[in-house]
Amino acid sequence: MNLSLFLLVAALFITPVCSQAGIKAEGVEYKHGEVVLEGYMAYDDAIQGKRPGVIVVHEWMGHNPYVRKRADQLAKLGYLAFAIDMYGKGVRAKDAKEAAALSNVYRSDRQLMRARANTGLEVLKKHPLADPRRITAVGYCFGGTTVLEMARSGADLAGVASFHGGLDSPNPADAKNIKGKVLALHGGDDPYVPTEQVVKFEEEMRKGEVDWQLVIYGGAVHSFTNPEAGNDPSKGAAYNEKADRRSWEAMKLFFGEIFK
């Protein structure tokens, strides 16, 4: 059995989570191989018919309220948003040490990272409200790396947006597999994604002849979209209100171009 492609559709289990101002949210249980995962689907119930879909990938701490909040925001914009689970149902990091250990499993095995994320993509495509021809992906930190790897795998994505994600690739030639557009939203002072990595990413995109954009926010460090990162840039990760707002608007313009 091919673990990377296995999707047990019969195991799809949907549980109502919340309903607010037209936004419906559902917990979605699914499988990658024998690993049980639990994602979060959000959409505006006032909109009729199929709509573009957006995969949302969490940070290194795991599937948490922050990624679900982003899914809700995307639902309010008219998208069918699916916040996927990369680690497994109930698997969440308690601290940075655990987060590093969990995320490194996938950072060191990009094929596993791609397969786990693309399993979530297949779940989204099968949703009755999804237009499978119009799907994008966004990710934060670890999730930003993940959506870039989804694109590099040749997944059928119209575009991907990485928010303060790692830009490195162990196989830069895989950029030739990218089918959609790429938007990288990067903190100019991010110590975890140094200038050398950014330069190599640019070279990778050029050689792969990708339609790509890189937006750098001055004064921003890692995790600049997450208020829970604190307000001390000297720690290497901190919230930056301007970069958060500007990057969200950049994503909206990016999607507007893709889904015009």
N, C-alpha and C positions, 0 to 999 in steps of 0.2 A: 504494500500500500504506500502511495506517495504522500508523505506527511504534508508537504508544502502545498499540495493541491486539494487535499481532502477537506470536504465541507459537508457535514452531516446536516442537511437541510431539515430532516425530520426532528432534529433536536432544537430547532428554533422555538424559543419560548418567549412570549411577550407579556409583560406585566405593566399595568398602568402605574405611572409614578406621580404625575402631577398634571394639572390643567390650569392655565392662567392666561386671561385676556386673549383667548383664541389659540394659545400655544398648547399643543398636546405633547406629552412626553411619555415614553415607554421604555422600560428596561427590557433589553433583548439578550437572551441567553443563546449562545451558539458555540460551535466547536471548531478547533483547529486540531485535527488528529484526535487524540484522546484528551486534549486539554480543553476544559470548559471555560468559556469566556463570558463576560457580561458587559455589554455595551449599553448605550443610551441613545434612543432615537427621538428627535424633536422636530415638530413641523407646525405650521399655522393651519389650523383646522378651517379657517374662514376662506382659504384659497381652494379653488376647485381644480381637480385634475392633477396630472403629473407635473412635476417641477424639477429643476436641477438639484442634484444631490451634492453634499459636501461631507467628506470624511474628515473627522477631527481627531487628532492624535495627541494624547496627554504628555505631560512632562515626565521626568524620571521618577517622580514619587508614585506614579501610577494613576489609574482612573479615579478621579476625585471630583469634588464640587466645582473646581475651577474649569475643568474641561467641559463639564455639563453646562456651566454658565455660558461658555462660548458657543456650545451647540444651541442653546436657547436664543442667543443673540443672532445667530445665523438663521434660525427658524423665523425670527421676527423680520428678517430681510426677505423672506419668501422662499428659502431653501429647505430641502429635506436634509437635516443634519444628523449624522450618525457618529457619535463619539465612541470610538472603538476601544477595546481592551487589549493591551499587548502582553500583560503579565499573567492573567488568569483570574477567574472569579474569586474575589475576596483577597487577592494578593496585592498588598499595598506596602510601601516602604514606611517605616516608622521614623527614620531619620536619614540624613545624607549618606551615611555609611551603607545602609541597606539599599538606598536608591542607586548608589554607584554599583553595588553588586548586581542588582536586578537589571539595570540598563546595560551593564557591560556584557551580559550574556548575549544581547542582540547586537551591540556595537562590534563585538568580536566575531559575530556570525551574521553577516549581512544577508545571506540567503534565508536564514531563519527569520530575520527582521522583515524581509520582503514578504515571505510566505504568510507570516502571522498577520501582517497588515492587509495583504491582498485578500485574505479570508474575510476580513471585515468588509472589504470593498464588494465582494460577491454577495454578502448579506444585504448591503445597501441596494445593489442593483436589483435584487429580487423583491424589494418593497413595492407594493402596488402604487405608491405615489411617486416613485422614482422614475425619471427619464434616464435610462441607462446610457444614452448617448451624450448626456451632459452631466458629467460628474467631475468634481475637483477634490482636492485634499488640502487641508491646512494642519500644521503641527507646531507645537511649542517646545523649544529646547530639544530634548530627546525626540519628541514628536516631529520637530522640524527636520531632524536628520532622517527620521522614518519616512516622511512624505517624499523627500528627495530620493530615497532608496526605492520607494514605490515607482516613482517616475523612471528611475534608472533600470528598473526591472522590465520596462516596456508595458506597464499597466495601462489600461484604457482610461486615461485621465486627461481631461481637457486642459488642466493646469494644476500646479501645486504652489502653495505659499508656505514658506518656512519662516517662522518667527523665532529669532535668536536661536536658531538650530545649528548644530555642527555641520560644516560644509565639506568635510573631508570625505574622500572616497578611496577605498582600497583598490578599486578597479575603474579608474577614470574613463577608460574606453567605453564603459557602459553608457556613457552619456548619449551615444549614438542610438540607444534604444528609446530615448525619451520622445513621446508622441505629442505631448502638449507643451504649454508655456510654463516657464519657471519664474517665480518671484521669491527672492531671498531678502528678508528684512533683518538687518544686522545692526547691532550696537557697535559704534565706532571704537569704544574703549573696552570691548568684551575680552577679558584675559583668557577665556576658555576657547575662543576662536581667533587665534592670532592672525596678524597680517599675512604671514606666509600661507596659512590655510585659505584665506580669502583669495589671494593671488592664484593659488592652484585651482580653486573653484572656477575662477574666471577663465583660466586656460582650458579647463575641462569643458566648460560650456561652449567656448569658441570652437574647440576642436570637434565637439559633437554637433556643431551647427544648430544649437538649440536657440529657440526664441526665449531669451532670458533677460531678467532685470535684477539688479542688485541695488538696494536702497540702504544707505548707511546713515545712522542717526548719531550725530555728535553728542558726546557726553553720556551716551547710554552704555550700560554694561549688560551682562547676561541677565536673563529673566526680566527684561524691562517692561513686559506687559502685565506682570503679576504683582498686585499690591502686597501679597504675602511674602515677597522677596525682601521687604524692608526698604529703608531709604538711605542706606549707607553704601555708596558706590565703591568705597575702598575695600569692601569685602568681595568684590568681583561680581556680585549679583545684587540687583536692586531695582525697585520699581522706578519708572520714569514716565510721568503722566503725559508729557509731550510726545515722546516716542511711542507710547501705547496708542494715543489718539491718532497720531499721524500714520502709524503702521496699519491700523484698522481701516483708515480711509484709503490707504494705498491698496489694501486687499479688496475693498469695495470697487475701486476703479478697475482693478485687475479683473475681477469677476464680471464687471460691467462690459469690459471689452470682450471677454470670452463668450458671454451669454447674450450679447446684444441681439 
